[in-house]
């Protein structure tokens, strides 16, 4: 007998409940929740789930500590002291909602609806409560459209230009790969449940290569770590193409039948020799030749790109160049071959039903959240300026750049700020109203994954703690207070689930919300991982139906996918886009060191940065500096250093290690500002320029200097 054979336990009923991890992570783990007398007592990974395999990561395996933390926000709060002081007093829900509606109406009357701006991302990844949950409300309000491109927007734009919106490789098929390149991804820390498939391939004889400026946990388990200068991945990719074409290492038949533009691509990379790329990347030319030859010969070969690949000036064109490689060598022919980016394209999500773009007034302006500090301090010259802010599923003080400006903007007494949260985060400290949000154990949601092919239903295991409510209910209450009577604001969560997906699509054949109540999760109706090779005979969802080295979509100019901007396709960045991949060097700076700020091992962005168990695993905030760079600056192991540039500074303890290349400093993001020395974190020094495609961020274009503090 399996769990699916047992009667469904009611909310709070003693027994084992099914849940899905809520976080912005490719693993999308299935969880089993133990409940006794209405209280959750533990969570564990579902051993029957083929991807979760019974294990959870360090971030989530004590999730009940998050649920029952004494620091949880459990009632609406109104600010009672200066902004940032953390002084609040409890108020009732009716009073909080009425005050928000009154203040929003006042802002609209004085400045217009665009003076209100939402700020959100993927603090929860649920289809209902996640990225798009507030879109219908703010579209109906006519507020400024928030463009949310912190992660994968540039890579997605580039990927679609080259391959179309294809799910690509089944992650489970990596067991069949003969050559695996993990590029800009610390899989063991940020995609842990994919690693067993890589390890199995390695056990079967596959070679695993990691390309990354840092010798991190994943690089240490690889057969070959190739350190690379930050922001130069595009040069390496073009040089690999050069070698493959110059040495006749292509799958000529696949190229001829299933790709477009190889002649133009060959001309583009004619001068992109390994020697040229070596000067850019710091990788020896012979290593570049070896990598190209081994990759081409090791079929089926696989490339796994991480989100960090896009986070520099030429990130989009880097992904376009990398996307060419599987087509050149025919890697798509067999299971375990191709490019793994975002399998989420396999899920038939009804994005318009989630965002309700038809509610938005035509011509509503778009402001990217990456520029929030500049927007709030008036530097963008917005007319009207931002006079009301609502933050949910996000902690912009920690995840946005320009931290000092952002804090200054949030400190404005004339800015009315509402934050829906589980804790008093660094952002919530500056709110006028704080609203209590449920955790995943207290809400209903349906979950897709951007890292595997399983859809899951998250049923609430326990009643909400205190007065916490799900985001869906929050926006129903706000819509009612504003007098919005559109059908989407009157739908229950169950009705929203029915609309959120095309349940009649082939990928969901045999899967329904009702069936998921029993099983908890289900694999999409696709061939199994041993047989899934979606582009063995081409069939790419591009204008030509082929892989496009020469992109037809580039003629439309630069764009951000509408799902990242409340369903809006207006006010796109536009501009000319080269239909062929090319190299854009890292941004120039007078500061000598490259700073990279990857995700922390024990935090998920800033989530868990306030919890003791994760803090102990992560350790004190620190930066890694190469021994040679430390010696020339008089920096010794364990001392306090100042990391700075023209935008700001932060103080951290230093680790002196050759885990980073010379000229590189690594300081992971996610630590809370309120717990940091000097009240600043790594995002205090990040730039606000966009990358070349998809308005992606340029966190990896950060240049700094370091000195003893």
C-alpha positions in Angstrom: 0.0 0.0 0.0 1.3 3.5 -0.9 0.4 6.9 0.5 -1.8 7.5 -2.5 -4.0 4.5 -1.4 -4.8 6.0 2.0 -7.7 8.4 2.6 -6.7 12.1 2.2 -6.1 13.6 5.7 -8.0 16.8 6.4 -6.2 20.0 7.2 -4.5 19.5 10.6 -5.5 15.9 10.9 -2.9 13.6 12.5 -1.1 11.7 9.8 1.2 12.2 6.8 0.4 15.0 4.4 1.8 15.7 1.0 3.4 19.0 0.1 5.7 20.5 -2.5 8.7 22.7 -1.6 7.7 26.3 -2.4 11.1 27.8 -3.3 12.6 29.3 -6.4 14.8 26.2 -7.0 14.9 23.8 -10.0 14.5 20.8 -7.8 10.8 21.3 -6.8 10.9 18.7 -4.2 8.0 16.6 -3.0 7.7 16.6 0.8 5.9 14.5 3.3 4.7 16.4 6.3 4.1 14.8 9.7 1.1 16.3 11.6 0.0 15.5 15.1 -3.0 17.1 16.7 -3.1 20.1 14.3 0.7 20.8 14.5 3.3 20.0 11.9 6.1 18.0 13.6 8.5 17.4 10.7 9.1 17.3 6.9 11.0 14.8 4.8 11.6 14.2 1.2 9.2 11.8 -0.6 11.1 8.6 -1.2 8.7 7.6 -4.1 9.3 10.8 -6.1 11.9 10.0 -8.8 13.6 13.3 -8.5 13.4 14.1 -4.8 14.3 10.5 -3.8 13.6 11.0 -0.1 16.0 13.8 0.5 15.7 17.5 1.2 18.4 20.1 1.2 19.8 22.0 4.2 17.6 24.9 3.4 14.3 23.0 3.9 14.9 19.9 5.9 13.9 21.8 9.1 11.0 23.7 7.5 8.8 23.4 10.6 11.3 25.7 12.4 10.4 28.3 9.8 6.7 27.7 10.2 6.7 28.0 14.0 9.5 30.5 14.4 8.9 32.9 17.3 9.8 35.6 14.8 6.9 34.9 12.4 4.7 37.8 11.6 1.3 36.4 12.7 -0.9 39.5 12.7 -1.2 42.7 10.6 1.2 45.4 11.8 1.2 49.2 11.6 4.5 51.2 11.9 4.8 52.9 15.3 8.3 54.3 15.0 10.7 55.7 12.4 11.1 53.8 9.2 13.7 51.1 9.6 13.3 51.0 13.4 11.3 47.8 13.4 8.7 49.3 15.8 5.2 48.2 14.9 1.9 47.7 16.7 -0.7 45.0 15.9 -3.9 46.0 14.0 -6.8 44.0 12.6 -7.2 42.8 9.1 -10.2 44.9 8.3 -8.4 48.0 9.5 -5.2 47.2 7.6 -7.0 46.5 4.3 -9.2 49.7 4.7 -6.1 51.8 5.3 -4.3 50.4 2.3 -7.3 51.0 0.0 -7.7 54.5 1.4 -4.0 55.3 0.9 -4.0 53.8 -2.6 -7.0 55.9 -3.6 -5.3 59.0 -2.2 -2.2 58.4 -4.3 -4.3 57.8 -7.4 -6.3 61.0 -6.8 -3.2 63.1 -6.4 -0.6 61.5 -8.7 -2.4 58.9 -10.8 -2.3 55.1 -10.6 1.2 54.8 -12.1 2.5 56.3 -8.8 1.8 52.9 -7.3 4.3 50.1 -8.0 4.3 46.4 -7.0 7.6 44.7 -6.2 7.6 40.9 -6.2 9.4 37.9 -7.3 9.6 34.2 -6.4 9.7 34.1 -2.6 7.2 31.3 -3.3 7.2 29.6 -6.7 3.6 28.4 -6.6 1.5 28.9 -9.7 -1.2 30.5 -7.6 0.7 32.4 -4.9 4.0 33.0 -6.8 5.3 35.2 -9.6 2.0 36.4 -11.0 -0.4 36.4 -8.0 -0.6 40.2 -7.8 -0.7 40.8 -11.6 -4.5 40.9 -12.0 -4.9 43.4 -9.1 -2.2 45.8 -10.2 -3.1 45.5 -13.9 -6.7 46.4 -12.9 -5.4 49.2 -10.7 -3.4 50.7 -13.6 -0.3 50.7 -11.4 3.2 50.8 -12.9 4.1 47.5 -14.4 6.9 45.9 -12.5 9.4 44.1 -14.8 11.0 41.3 -12.9 14.2 40.1 -14.6 16.5 39.1 -11.7 16.9 35.6 -13.0 16.9 33.8 -16.3 15.2 36.5 -18.3 18.2 37.2 -20.5 19.0 33.5 -20.9 15.4 32.8 -21.7 15.3 35.5 -24.4 18.6 34.1 -25.9 17.4 30.5 -25.7 14.1 31.3 -27.4 15.9 33.1 -30.2 18.1 30.1 -30.8 15.9 27.1 -30.0 12.4 28.3 -29.4 10.4 27.7 -26.2 11.4 24.0 -26.0 11.7 22.1 -22.8 14.8 20.5 -24.2 16.5 17.7 -22.2 14.9 15.6 -19.5 17.2 16.1 -16.5 16.8 12.4 -15.5 18.3 11.4 -18.9 21.7 12.8 -17.8 22.5 9.2 -16.7 22.9 8.4 -20.4 25.3 11.4 -21.0 28.9 10.5 -22.0 30.3 14.1 -21.5 28.7 16.6 -19.2 29.6 20.3 -19.0 28.3 22.1 -16.0 28.6 25.8 -16.9 28.2 28.5 -14.3 26.2 26.3 -11.9 27.1 25.1 -8.4 24.8 22.2 -8.7 25.5 20.7 -5.3 24.4 23.9 -3.6 21.6 25.1 -6.0 20.4 22.0 -7.9 21.3 19.3 -5.5 18.8 16.6 -6.7 20.2 16.7 -10.2 23.6 15.7 -9.0 22.8 12.0 -8.4 22.0 11.7 -12.1 25.3 13.3 -13.0 27.1 11.1 -10.5 25.5 8.0 -12.0 26.7 9.1 -15.5 30.1 9.6 -14.0 30.0 6.1 -12.5 29.1 4.8 -16.0 32.2 6.5 -17.5 31.1 10.0 -18.4 33.5 12.8 -17.9 32.2 15.8 -15.9 33.6 19.2 -16.6 32.8 22.4 -14.6 33.4 25.8 -16.0 33.3 28.4 -13.2 35.5 31.1 -11.7 35.2 29.3 -8.3 36.3 25.8 -7.3 33.1 25.3 -5.4 31.4 22.1 -4.1 30.4 20.9 -7.6 33.8 21.7 -9.2 35.5 19.6 -6.5 33.5 16.6 -7.6 34.1 17.0 -11.3 36.8 15.3 -13.4 38.0 18.7 -14.7 37.5 22.2 -13.3 38.2 25.0 -15.8 38.5 28.3 -14.0 37.4 31.2 -16.2 37.5 35.0 -15.8 34.0 36.3 -14.9 32.1 37.6 -17.9 34.2 35.9 -20.6 32.2 32.8 -21.1 31.0 34.0 -24.5 34.6 34.1 -25.8 35.1 30.5 -24.7 31.9 29.4 -26.4 32.8 31.1 -29.7 36.3 29.5 -29.5 34.7 26.1 -29.0 32.6 26.7 -32.1 35.7 27.8 -34.0 37.5 24.5 -33.2 34.5 22.3 -33.9 34.0 23.9 -37.3 37.7 24.3 -38.2 38.6 20.7 -37.3 35.5 19.1 -39.0 34.1 17.9 -35.7 30.5 18.6 -36.6 27.7 16.1 -37.2 27.4 17.2 -40.8 24.1 15.4 -41.4 22.4 17.0 -38.4 23.7 20.4 -39.2 22.5 20.2 -42.8 19.1 18.9 -42.0 18.1 20.5 -38.7 20.0 23.8 -38.4 20.0 27.2 -40.1 22.9 29.6 -40.6 26.0 27.4 -40.3 27.9 29.2 -43.1 27.2 32.6 -41.4 28.2 31.2 -38.0 31.5 29.9 -39.5 32.3 33.3 -40.8 31.5 34.9 -37.5 33.9 32.7 -35.5 36.7 32.7 -38.1 38.9 34.8 -35.9 37.7 33.4 -32.6 40.7 31.2 -32.1 41.7 29.4 -28.9 44.6 31.8 -28.6 42.2 34.8 -28.8 39.9 33.3 -26.3 42.8 32.4 -24.0 43.7 36.1 -23.7 40.1 36.9 -22.7 39.3 34.0 -20.4 42.6 33.1 -18.9 42.2 29.4 -20.0 45.1 27.9 -21.9 44.5 27.6 -25.6 45.3 23.9 -25.6 42.7 23.3 -22.9 40.1 25.0 -25.1 41.0 22.7 -28.0 40.9 19.7 -25.7 37.4 20.7 -24.4 36.1 21.2 -27.9 37.4 17.9 -29.1 36.2 15.9 -26.1 32.8 17.5 -26.1 32.3 16.8 -29.8 33.5 13.2 -29.5 31.7 12.3 -26.2 28.2 11.7 -27.6 25.6 12.1 -26.2 27.2 15.3 -24.7 25.3 17.5 -22.4 25.6 21.2 -21.3 23.9 22.3 -18.1 23.9 26.1 -17.8 23.2 27.9 -14.5 21.5 31.2 -14.1 24.8 33.0 -13.4 25.7 32.6 -17.1 23.5 35.6 -18.1 24.7 38.0 -15.4 27.2 40.1 -17.3 27.1 42.6 -20.2 27.2 39.9 -22.9 25.2 37.3 -21.0 22.5 36.9 -23.7 24.9 36.4 -26.5 26.9 34.0 -24.4 23.8 31.8 -24.1 23.2 32.2 -27.8 26.7 30.9 -28.5 26.4 28.0 -26.0 23.1 27.1 -27.6 24.8 26.5 -30.9 27.1 23.8 -29.6 24.6 20.8 -29.2 23.3 21.4 -32.8 26.8 21.5 -34.3 27.8 18.1 -32.8 24.4 16.4 -33.1 24.1 16.1 -29.3 20.3 16.3 -29.6 20.1 12.9 -31.4 20.0 10.8 -28.2 18.6 10.9 -24.7 21.2 12.6 -22.4 22.3 14.9 -25.2 21.6 18.6 -25.7 21.3 21.7 -23.6 19.6 21.8 -20.2 18.3 25.2 -19.2 14.6 25.5 -18.2 12.4 22.4 -18.6 9.4 24.6 -17.5 8.5 25.1 -21.2 7.0 21.6 -21.1 4.3 22.7 -18.6 1.1 24.1 -20.3 0.7 27.0 -18.0 -2.0 29.5 -18.9 0.0 32.6 -18.2 -2.7 35.0 -19.3 -5.2 33.5 -16.9 -2.6 34.1 -14.1 -1.8 37.7 -15.1 -5.0 38.9 -16.7 -3.2 41.4 -19.0 -6.5 42.6 -20.6 -7.2 44.4 -17.3 -4.2 46.7 -17.8 -4.8 50.1 -19.3 -3.1 50.5 -22.7 0.2 52.3 -22.5 0.9 51.6 -18.8 4.5 52.3 -18.1 7.0 49.6 -17.2 9.8 50.0 -14.6 12.3 47.3 -13.9 12.7 46.3 -10.3 16.4 46.1 -10.8 16.3 49.9 -10.9 14.2 50.2 -7.8 16.8 52.2 -5.8 17.0 54.8 -8.6 13.2 54.9 -9.0 12.6 55.6 -5.4 15.2 58.3 -5.1 14.0 60.1 -8.1 17.1 59.5 -10.3 15.0 57.9 -13.1 13.0 61.1 -13.4 9.7 59.2 -13.4 6.5 61.3 -13.8 4.7 60.6 -11.6 7.2 59.4 -9.1 6.6 56.3 -7.0 4.5 57.3 -4.0 3.2 53.8 -2.9 4.9 50.5 -3.0 3.6 47.0 -2.3 6.1 44.2 -1.7 5.3 40.5 -1.7 7.3 37.4 -2.4 10.4 39.5 -2.3 13.1 41.2 -0.1 14.4 43.9 -2.4 16.8 45.4 0.1 18.8 42.2 -0.2 18.3 41.1 -3.8 18.4 44.5 -5.6 21.5 46.4 -6.4 22.2 50.0 -5.3 21.4 49.0 -1.7 22.2 52.4 -0.2 19.9 54.2 -2.6 17.2 51.6 -2.1 17.3 52.1 1.7 17.3 55.9 1.2 14.2 55.6 -1.0 12.4 53.3 1.4 13.1 55.7 4.2 11.1 58.5 2.5 8.3 59.6 4.8 6.1 60.4 1.7 6.4 56.8 0.4 3.5 54.5 1.6 4.9 51.0 1.7 3.0 47.7 2.3 4.9 44.4 2.8 3.3 41.0 2.9 5.8 38.7 4.7 6.5 35.8 7.0 9.2 37.7 8.9 10.3 41.3 9.5 12.9 41.3 6.7 15.3 44.1 5.9 12.6 45.4 3.6 9.7 44.9 6.0 11.5 47.1 8.5 10.7 50.1 6.3 7.0 49.3 5.8 4.0 51.3 7.0 1.9 48.2 7.0 3.1 44.6 7.3 0.7 41.8 6.5 1.2 38.1 7.7 1.7 35.6 4.9 1.2 31.9 5.1 4.0 29.3 4.6 3.7 26.4 2.2 2.3 24.1 4.9 -0.7 26.5 5.3 -1.8 27.1 1.7 -3.1 25.4 -1.4 -1.1 25.6 -4.6 -0.1 23.7 -7.7 3.6 23.6 -8.5 5.5 23.2 -11.8 9.3 23.0 -11.9 12.0 24.7 -13.9 14.3 21.7 -13.2 12.3 18.5 -14.0 9.1 17.2 -15.6 6.9 16.7 -12.5 3.8 18.7 -11.6 2.7 18.6 -7.9 -0.3 19.7 -5.8 0.5 21.3 -2.5 -2.5 20.9 -0.1 -2.4 22.7 3.2 -1.3 20.4 6.0 -2.1 22.7 8.9 -4.4 25.7 9.6 -2.7 29.1 9.1 -0.5 30.2 12.0 -2.1 33.2 13.7 -3.9 35.5 11.2 -1.6 34.6 8.2 -3.4 34.3 4.8 -2.2 33.2 1.4 -1.4 35.7 -1.3 -4.5 34.7 -3.3 -6.7 35.7 -0.4 -4.7 38.9 0.2 -5.5 40.1 -3.3 -9.1 39.0 -3.1 -9.5 41.2 0.0 -7.6 44.2 -1.5 -9.7 43.9 -4.8 -12.9 43.9 -2.8 -11.8 47.0 -0.8 -11.0 48.8 -4.1 -14.4 47.9 -5.5 -13.1 45.5 -8.2 -15.7 43.0 -9.1 -14.0 41.3 -12.0 -14.6 37.5 -12.0 -10.9 36.7 -11.4 -11.1 38.5 -8.0 -14.1 36.3 -6.9 -12.6 32.9 -7.8 -11.6 30.4 -5.1 -8.2 28.9 -5.1 -9.7 25.7 -6.5 -11.2 27.6 -9.4 -7.9 29.4 -10.0 -6.2 26.0 -10.3 -8.7 24.9 -12.9 -7.8 28.0 -15.0 -4.0 28.0 -14.3 -3.2 25.2 -16.7 -4.5 23.8 -20.0 -5.6 20.5 -18.3 -6.6 19.1 -21.7 -3.1 19.6 -23.2 -1.3 16.4 -24.3 1.4 16.9 -21.6 -1.3 16.7 -18.9 -3.3 13.8 -20.4 -4.5 11.7 -17.5 -3.5 14.3 -14.9 -6.2 16.4 -13.2 -6.3 18.5 -10.0 -8.4 15.7 -8.6 -5.9 13.0 -9.5 -3.1 15.1 -8.0 -5.0 15.2 -4.7 -4.5 11.5 -4.4 -1.0 11.1 -5.9 0.5 14.4 -4.8 2.6 14.6 -8.0 2.8 13.2 -11.5 5.2 13.2 -14.4 4.1 15.0 -17.4 2.8 12.8 -20.2 6.1 12.6 -22.0 8.4 9.7 -23.1 10.4 8.4 -20.2 13.9 9.6 -19.5 15.4 6.6 -21.3 13.7 7.5 -24.6 13.1 11.3 -24.5 15.1 13.0 -27.2 12.7 15.8 -28.4 15.0 17.1 -31.2 16.5 13.9 -32.5 15.0 14.8 -35.9 14.8 18.6 -35.4 11.4 19.8 -34.7 12.4 23.0 -32.9 9.7 25.5 -32.0 11.4 28.3 -34.0 10.1 30.1 -37.2 12.1 27.7 -39.3 11.4 24.6 -37.3 15.2 24.2 -37.0 17.9 25.2 -34.6 18.7 28.8 -35.6 22.4 29.7 -35.5 21.1 32.7 -37.5 18.1 33.8 -35.5 15.0 35.0 -37.3 13.5 36.1 -33.9 16.4 38.6 -33.5 14.7 40.8 -36.2 12.1 41.7 -33.7 14.7 43.3 -31.4 15.5 42.8 -27.7 12.5 41.6 -25.6 11.5 40.4 -22.2 9.1 37.5 -22.0 5.7 38.8 -20.9 5.5 36.4 -18.0 8.3 38.5 -16.4 6.3 41.8 -16.8 2.7 41.1 -15.7 1.7 39.8 -19.2 2.7 43.1 -20.8 4.3 43.2 -24.3 4.3 47.0 -24.5 7.4 49.2 -24.0 9.8 46.4 -24.8 13.5 47.3 -24.8 13.7 46.8 -28.6 16.7 47.9 -30.5 18.8 46.0 -33.0 19.9 42.5 -32.1 22.6 40.7 -34.0 21.1 37.5 -35.5 24.4 35.7 -34.9 26.1 35.2 -31.5 29.0 37.5 -30.8 31.2 38.4 -27.9 30.7 41.3 -25.5 33.5 41.8 -23.1 32.9 42.5 -19.4 32.2 46.1 -18.5 35.4 48.2 -18.0 36.2 49.5 -14.6 39.1 51.2 -12.8 38.6 48.7 -9.9 41.0 45.8 -10.3 39.1 42.8 -8.9 36.1 40.9 -10.2 33.5 40.2 -7.6 31.1 37.3 -8.0 28.2 36.9 -5.6 26.7 33.4 -6.1 23.8 32.0 -4.1 24.7 30.8 -0.6 24.7 27.1 0.2 22.3 27.3 3.1 20.1 30.2 2.1 17.8 30.6 -0.9 18.4 34.2 -1.9 17.6 35.9 1.4 15.2 33.2 2.7 16.5 31.4 5.8 19.1 34.1 6.4 17.5 34.7 9.7 17.2 31.1 10.9 19.7 29.7 13.3 20.3 26.3 11.8 21.0 27.7 8.3 23.2 30.5 9.7 25.3 27.9 11.5 25.8 25.9 8.3 26.5 29.0 6.2 28.8 30.5 8.7 29.8 34.1 9.3 29.5 36.4 6.2 32.8 36.1 4.4 34.6 36.8 1.1 37.2 34.5 -0.5 40.3 36.2 -1.8 43.2 34.6 -3.7 46.5 34.3 -1.7 48.4 36.5 -4.2 45.7 39.2 -4.1 45.6 39.0 -0.3 49.4 39.2 0.1 49.8 42.4 -2.0 47.1 44.1 0.1 48.3 43.0 3.5 45.2 40.9 4.1 45.5 37.9 6.4 43.2 34.9 6.9 40.2 35.5 9.2 40.6 39.3 9.4 37.9 41.8 8.6 38.1 43.4 5.1 36.4 46.3 3.3 35.1 45.5 -0.1 34.2 48.7 -2.0 33.7 50.6 -5.2 32.1 53.8 -6.3 28.6 52.5 -5.4 29.2 51.4 -1.9 31.0 49.1 0.5 30.5 46.1 2.8 32.5 44.5 5.6 33.2 40.8 5.9 35.6 38.3 7.3 38.1 37.1 4.7 39.0 33.6 3.7 42.3 33.4 1.8 42.1 30.5 -0.7 43.0 29.5 -4.2 39.4 28.3 -4.6 39.0 31.5 -6.6 41.3 32.6 -9.4 43.7 35.4 -9.0 41.8 38.7 -9.6 38.5 37.3 -8.4 36.7 37.8 -5.1 33.7 35.7 -4.1 31.1 36.8 -1.5 27.8 34.9 -1.6 24.5 36.8 -1.4 21.6 36.2 0.9 22.9 37.5 4.3 20.6 39.9 5.9 21.7 43.6 6.1 20.3 44.0 9.6 22.8 41.3 10.7 25.8 42.4 8.7 28.7 44.4 9.9 28.4 48.0 8.7 24.7 47.4 7.8 25.5 46.6 4.2 25.8 43.4 2.1 27.3 42.4 -1.2 24.4 44.1 -3.2 25.7 47.4 -2.0 28.3 47.4 -4.7 26.5 45.8 -7.6 25.9 47.8 -10.8 22.4 48.7 -12.2 23.2 48.3 -15.9 21.3 45.7 -17.9 22.9 42.9 -19.9 22.5 42.7 -23.7 19.3 40.7 -23.8 16.1 40.4 -21.7 17.1 43.2 -19.4 19.0 40.7 -17.4 21.1 41.9 -14.4 24.8 42.3 -14.5 25.8 41.2 -11.0 28.9 39.5 -12.3 30.1 42.7 -13.9 30.9 44.0 -10.4 34.5 45.3 -10.0 35.8 46.2 -6.6 38.9 46.8 -4.5 39.5 45.2 -1.1 41.6 46.3 1.9 41.9 45.6 5.6 39.1 47.1 7.6 
